[in-house]
Amino acid sequence: MNASVSLGRLRLDVVSDGYFLQDAGGVFGLVPRTLWEPAAGSPDAFNRMHIALNCLLVRGDGRTMLIDTGAGSKIAPDRRERAYPGDYGYLLGNLAALGVAPTDVDLVINTHLHFDHCGWNTASVHGAPIPTFPNARYLINRIEWQDATHPNERTRATYLGDNLTPLEDGGQLELVEGEHQVTAAVRFLPAPGHTDGHSAVVIEDGGERAVYIGDLVQHAAQLERAAWVSAFDTLPLVSMETKKRIVSDAIRTGSLIISPHIDFPGVGRLREQEGRTRWVAEAGL
Ligand SMILES: [Zn+2]
């Protein structure tokens, strides 16, 4: 699945890697089911929700950039069912449908390094993981890299070394600190809370602005309510403040929001209506 949007001189394509199944209690954290279920719909019989895996391809000015790389294809089927359920691994096929080969990608940006955002950073060749995009630099926040390569008891199930170490071994890793202007149009912006080093990507061209929000939220209902913070966030109160800032900036500037996890393609805008924030999915995608 792909969906295309133009922004100034750039072409943005949301490219799906499929979806995974996430425990709904994890997504909504402290919020009682009696409150979130009317807003978000019912989970399956195992209390799981479909979570989209929307990656973003940005093309223009001779560049081919990919933001987040989904859950990938390296997790073995038996392990998937037990710990990482879902139907994913479609990113390269969907890129090929757009005429984009792995060798065409010159930059990969990871909002953070949880398994569902960097799975296609590498691919398994004869049983060993190697960088999927041989001509790309991989741009990652330094704090995130440090946390991901030194996981603790809570984070080690989502920070998988196979997605990370081959980048360093291959000399393709570029660690950045704080706010970082990537190209004239693309800016990597700290957005802490989900993790300490979590970052968003702001894209501005021709007077238009889009924000790829990473795991600022996993569901649109969380964009509409500041206090609805996920149980996966390592810094929940920081996450809430980051969300308020990004949401108010997006409303003020009329930005397009692109979310990895809101139902495909995860593209919409936020509007203030009668004192409440509303997510409005972009029509026609
Ligand atoms: Zn995620």
Boltz pocket constraint, residues with backbone or C-beta under 6 A from the ligand:
constraints:
  - pocket:
      binder: B
      contacts: [[A, 114], [A, 116], [A, 117], [A, 215], [A, 261]]
      max_distance: 6.0
